Amino acid sequence: MKQVKIGILGAGTVGSSLIKIIEKEKQRILQNHGLEIVIQKVGDRSYQKKEFLKNYNSTSNLEEVVDDSEIDIIVELLGGIEPAFSLLNQSLNNQKSIVTANKALLANKGKEIFEKVKELQKKNPKITIGFEASVGGALPIIKNLRRVWSFGQIQSLIGILNGTCNFIISRFEEGMEYEKALKIAQEKGFAEADPSFDISGKDAGQKLAIISSLAFGCWLEETQIQIEGIEKIHKIDFEIANKNNMKIRLLAISKKIQQKLLLRVHPTLIPRNHLLSDVRDEFNALLVEEEYSGITMIVGKGAGGFPTASAVLSDIVSIASGSSNLWFYDFSSYSLIEDGEYKFYLRFQTVDRTGVLAFISKILAENQISIASMHQEEGEEPVNVIIFTHTCKESSIYKAISQIDQNREIILSPTTIIRVF
Ligand SMILES: NC(=O)c1ccc[n+]([C@@H]2O[C@H](COP(=O)([O-])OP(=O)(O)OC[C@H]3O[C@@H](n4cnc5c(N)ncnc54)[C@H](OP(=O)(O)O)[C@@H]3O)[C@@H](O)[C@H]2O)c1
């Protein structure tokens, strides 16, 4: 039997679930892995208010945890960039392995942390980092990217990486309006009181930065990803998608195209028979296209205390039993595709007057955008005019729409733009 001592920073949703699983599964971990996990210390600013911590050596002084010489692995479950970054740095300086679920940290400071781990491994190969829980909760994405899909070239990653957005999208599909869908998501614990981080696509963008870095062997940051959220799509877009045999999903996409990377998060119209169209509610999914394994899809619960804690625990067990993956890429750099080419769905909200369609199509034509189909929905003002385009450049679409939307006498609300897969 081997004993491993851990220090936990942050005993919130994930931290408290981790403590519960470790206690409940003590015997099984011992039996299956020959490992006794000892929670040596817990650091949390409000530890005195947390009844479940009364039997643990707890402190609000987080440095006391990372400086404890008995501790082998520091598990960071605080969230945010600071003080998490400094504390993990200090843990590494103290020759401890680290485990984190913190996507914000890795999407902004990942390169520094990984380079430090790599440097330390030259003298002490046991030091490593586990970050399975930072993307997709319990979905085994990171381990598979580091092992199973690490032999051939990865061509693309296409993910539904934010459960809050996917839950709201599923309610839209049932005919619900945004406010009600959000309220239900909050009541069920799928959305934060301030949902803007999820709704804006930022959360999915941070996760895409982490997995694309692993997939393509270059460290990417959140700021390099073009991100659009679900704020501008409405119930009517789902009705129109349905009439056209399509679904809308917030997709996080990274693709290698002729040695350049395309990195995007945006709402996307996909055919109803696409693999990702059946991923509903709070579920997450990732489609991976790799040279040897072909297309693989992983689906599951991408968040929540217990799913995320189970991924954290799997990292602790892997590191403690010495089976954690120790390799790191020599990160190369790719240039990014700034101006992608897509087919687009455009929904204009216009006055009900002659000349509107001529006005819109003239500006589209001036910007080299060719129309595949045009349709006007029945109803009172504002009238919905729907256009599907042929393939064109993103920059042309955004330029044309900004010109069209300036005409407030004809266009009554900002135009909805959705890429078509
Ligand atoms: N929840 C999920 O479903 C999920 C899924 C995947 C990944 N993650 C990641 O897991 C990490 C933890 O998330 P969570 O949902 O467990 O967050 P949480 O519920 O807010 O827990 C964070 C805990 O850390 C404490 N804390 C935060 N900053 C601190 C500081 N500076 N000093 C001392 N204590 C501090 C908080 O204390 P207070 O109670 O006083 O605020 C709280 O107890 C985040 O990086 C998150 O992105 C979470």
The ligand as an SDF file (V2000), in Angstrom:
LIG
                    3D

 48 52  0  0  0  0  0  0  0  0999 V2000
  -18.4650   23.6750  -10.5870 N   0  0  0  0  0  0  0  0  0  0  0  0
  -18.2660   23.0030  -11.7140 C   0  0  0  0  0  0  0  0  0  0  0  0
  -19.1800   22.3330  -12.2210 O   0  0  0  0  0  0  0  0  0  0  0  0
  -16.9250   23.0100  -12.3870 C   0  0  0  0  0  0  0  0  0  0  0  0
  -16.7290   22.2490  -13.5630 C   0  0  0  0  0  0  0  0  0  0  0  0
  -15.4540   22.2320  -14.1720 C   0  0  0  0  0  0  0  0  0  0  0  0
  -14.4450   22.9780  -13.6350 C   0  0  0  0  0  0  0  0  0  0  0  0
  -14.6770   23.7370  -12.5130 N   0  0  0  0  0  0  0  0  0  0  0  0
  -13.5690   24.5360  -11.9910 C   0  0  0  0  0  0  0  0  0  0  0  0
  -13.2750   24.1090  -10.6700 O   0  0  0  0  0  0  0  0  0  0  0  0
  -12.7990   25.2060   -9.9000 C   0  0  0  0  0  0  0  0  0  0  0  0
  -13.6530   25.3420   -8.6330 C   0  0  0  0  0  0  0  0  0  0  0  0
  -15.0070   25.5730   -9.0160 O   0  0  0  0  0  0  0  0  0  0  0  0
  -16.1960   25.5120   -7.9440 P   0  0  0  0  0  0  0  0  0  0  0  0
  -17.4460   25.4620   -8.7590 O   0  0  0  0  0  0  0  0  0  0  0  0
  -15.9320   24.4880   -6.9270 O   0  0  0  0  0  0  0  0  0  0  0  0
  -16.0440   26.9840   -7.3160 O   0  0  0  0  0  0  0  0  0  0  0  0
  -16.6330   27.4630   -5.9180 P   0  0  0  0  0  0  0  0  0  0  0  0
  -17.8400   26.6780   -5.5570 O   0  0  0  0  0  0  0  0  0  0  0  0
  -16.7530   28.9470   -5.9990 O   0  0  0  0  0  0  0  0  0  0  0  0
  -15.4790   27.0800   -4.8840 O   0  0  0  0  0  0  0  0  0  0  0  0
  -14.3020   27.8040   -4.7060 C   0  0  0  0  0  0  0  0  0  0  0  0
  -13.9250   27.7180   -3.2450 C   0  0  0  0  0  0  0  0  0  0  0  0
  -12.6650   28.3380   -3.0590 O   0  0  0  0  0  0  0  0  0  0  0  0
  -12.7730   29.3480   -2.0780 C   0  0  0  0  0  0  0  0  0  0  0  0
  -11.9090   30.4460   -2.4920 N   0  0  0  0  0  0  0  0  0  0  0  0
  -11.9550   31.1130   -3.6690 C   0  0  0  0  0  0  0  0  0  0  0  0
  -10.9780   32.0410   -3.7140 N   0  0  0  0  0  0  0  0  0  0  0  0
  -10.3170   31.9630   -2.5360 C   0  0  0  0  0  0  0  0  0  0  0  0
   -9.2120   32.6720   -1.9760 C   0  0  0  0  0  0  0  0  0  0  0  0
   -8.6180   33.6540   -2.6370 N   0  0  0  0  0  0  0  0  0  0  0  0
   -8.7900   32.3350   -0.7470 N   0  0  0  0  0  0  0  0  0  0  0  0
   -9.4060   31.3400   -0.0690 C   0  0  0  0  0  0  0  0  0  0  0  0
  -10.4610   30.6330   -0.5310 N   0  0  0  0  0  0  0  0  0  0  0  0
  -10.9100   30.9420   -1.7440 C   0  0  0  0  0  0  0  0  0  0  0  0
  -14.2310   29.7570   -2.0860 C   0  0  0  0  0  0  0  0  0  0  0  0
  -14.5870   30.3420   -0.8580 O   0  0  0  0  0  0  0  0  0  0  0  0
  -16.0010   31.1030   -0.7040 P   0  0  0  0  0  0  0  0  0  0  0  0
  -17.0100   30.0330   -0.4380 O   0  0  0  0  0  0  0  0  0  0  0  0
  -15.8160   32.0110    0.4560 O   0  0  0  0  0  0  0  0  0  0  0  0
  -16.2320   31.8550   -1.9820 O   0  0  0  0  0  0  0  0  0  0  0  0
  -14.9260   28.4410   -2.3480 C   0  0  0  0  0  0  0  0  0  0  0  0
  -15.1030   27.6980   -1.1490 O   0  0  0  0  0  0  0  0  0  0  0  0
  -12.8830   26.4290  -10.8390 C   0  0  0  0  0  0  0  0  0  0  0  0
  -11.6390   26.6430  -11.4380 O   0  0  0  0  0  0  0  0  0  0  0  0
  -13.8980   26.0010  -11.8870 C   0  0  0  0  0  0  0  0  0  0  0  0
  -13.7090   26.6480  -13.1430 O   0  0  0  0  0  0  0  0  0  0  0  0
  -15.8710   23.7680  -11.8800 C   0  0  0  0  0  0  0  0  0  0  0  0
  1  2  1  0
  2  3  2  0
  2  4  1  0
  4  5  1  0
  4 48  2  0
  5  6  2  0
  6  7  1  0
  7  8  2  0
  8  9  1  0
  8 48  1  0
  9 10  1  0
  9 46  1  0
 10 11  1  0
 11 12  1  0
 11 44  1  0
 12 13  1  0
 13 14  1  0
 14 15  2  0
 14 16  1  0
 14 17  1  0
 17 18  1  0
 18 19  2  0
 18 20  1  0
 18 21  1  0
 21 22  1  0
 22 23  1  0
 23 24  1  0
 23 42  1  0
 24 25  1  0
 25 26  1  0
 25 36  1  0
 26 27  1  0
 26 35  1  0
 27 28  2  0
 28 29  1  0
 29 30  1  0
 29 35  2  0
 30 31  1  0
 30 32  2  0
 32 33  1  0
 33 34  2  0
 34 35  1  0
 36 37  1  0
 36 42  1  0
 37 38  1  0
 38 39  2  0
 38 40  1  0
 38 41  1  0
 42 43  1  0
 44 45  1  0
 44 46  1  0
 46 47  1  0
M  CHG  2   8   1  16  -1
M  END
$$$$
